[in-house]
């Protein structure tokens, strides 16, 4: 019985994490907002223990800041810190892209082609929410196709921080350019070209870094 209860709590903690992460990334919970645990439990209809576990995970991923003897808050967005995020992502993303190009199966390659088309459509329509959904799907497929859970799991929280940064500075966003750069990676992976995929990943990181430097 205790094992079953523990599994249920873990699932609730995962749900709390996913829902809170989305609220934070999309800025529905703004940087600097105080996170009142009882209010969050009520809003998401989740108990305090799984909610606390979700908040601790978000704090470990730097989306939430725990202030000693004070409230938890949504972490602020700093361009200078984001440059360090991108510095780290650059190494991991290059590895993931090249590995995915080598190891993706037929279904994953087709999924990437579909995702490339969808992200272009979102950019053409100026739909940043759909663009971000497709960006997250792109990261998921690529991470799975790379067959390297150490790299993909290390990269996931960095990708979340990058998405929030993009939302925060979406006035600087050029979705058509970003869509083209993402598409280059997806098609290189789908075509099974590791070097081309790695180089395309570097180009995306170059663009994201240049965008971050504009707001410093």
Secondary structure, 3 states (H helix, E strand, C coil): CHHHHHHHHHHHHHHHHHHHHHHHHCCCCCCCCEECHHHHHHHHCCCHHHHHHHHHHHHHCCCEEECCCCCEEECCCCHHHHHHHHHHHHHHHHHHHHHHHHHCCHHHHHHHHHHHHHHHHHHHCCCHHHHHHHHHHHHHHHHHHHCCHHHHHHHHHHHHHHHHHHHHCHHHCCHHHHHHHHHHHHHHHHCCCHHHHHHHHHHHHHHHHHHHHHCC
